[in-house]
Each structure stands twice: as structure tokens, then as C-alpha cells.
Amino acid sequence: MMTHQSASSEKAAVSGLQDHSAHNGKLLHSLSNKLLPIVVFSELALRRCEDEQLKRQLEKIHGAAEQARDILVEIRSLYAARNS
């Protein structure tokens, strides 16, 4: 039989997990928003760039930003699967 105290503790734990999950979702969204201009503007700069050394550096930046974006997508899907 669940006591009132243990039921309250369980509700508090669930509430804490929901708060934690919501906070993580906000962090992921914020990071995604910061990453978007890096992806977009590095791609735009690559299209306009004529200097080969600079182009290689921009390719590294753009590639790393795309990889980071892919990691964010994976993390979001893990959270979605865990919270469903």
C-alpha cells in the first residue's frame, strides 16, 4: 500500500524529471538556433569563395556544423523516444 508520503515523493520525482526534460528540450532548441546561421552562412560563403585555402577552411567549418546538427537530431529523437 502506497502511503501519502511515498505518493507525494513519487509525484515530486516525476515533476522533477518533466522539468529536467523540458529544460533539456529548451537547451537543444537554443543550440539548434545558434547552429543554424553557422550552417547557412558557411554554405553561402563556400559558394562565393574563390580562394582555395579559405574554401578548405570553410568546408571544415561547414562540415563540423552539419555533424553537430546531425548529433542534435539524434539527441532529440532519443528524448522523444524516452518521453513517449
N, C-alpha and C positions, 0 to 999 in steps of 0.2 A: 504494500500500500504506500502510495506516494504521499509524503507529508506536505503541508502547505509550504514549509521552508524549502524542501527539495524542489517543489514545483516552481517556486519563485526563483530559485537558483538556476534552474534549467531555462526558464524564460529569459533571465538576465544573460545567460551564456548565449542563447540563440540570438538575442538582440545585439549582443556584442559582436557576434560573427557577422550579422547582417550589416552592422555599422562598418566593420572592417572590410567587408566585401564592397560596400558602397564607396568607401574611401579608395580602395584599390581601383575600382572602376573609374573614379574621377582622375586618379593619377595616370591610368592608362590613356584616358581621353586627352588629358593635358599633354602628355608626352607625344601622343599622336599629332596633336595640333602643332607642337614645336617642330616635329619632324617633317611635316608636310612641306613647308617652304624650302627646306634643305633639298628634298627630293625634286621639287618642281624647279627651283631656280638653278640647281646644279645641272639638271637636264637642259634647261634653256641656255645656260652658259656653254654647255658642251656643243650644242647646235651652232652657236655663234663663234666658237673659239677656232682660231686658225693656228695658234702656237701649239706645237706638238707636245712640248714638255708640260705646259699648262693643261692641255687636254688630258694627258695621262693622270695628272693630279686631280682634275675634276672627275675623271672616271672612277678614281679611288673613292672620292667623297660620295659620288652618286651611288656607287655600288654598296658602300657601307651603310648609307641611308636606306637603301632598298632592303638590305639584310635586316636592319633594325626594324623597319616597318613590318617585315615578314615575322620577326620574333614577336612583335606586339600583336599581330593577328593570331599567332599561336597561343599566346598568353590569354587573350580574350576568349578564344574558343575553349581553353581549359577552364576558365572561370565560368563560362556559360554552361559547360557540361557538368561542372561541380555544383552549380547552383540550380540546376533544373531537376 
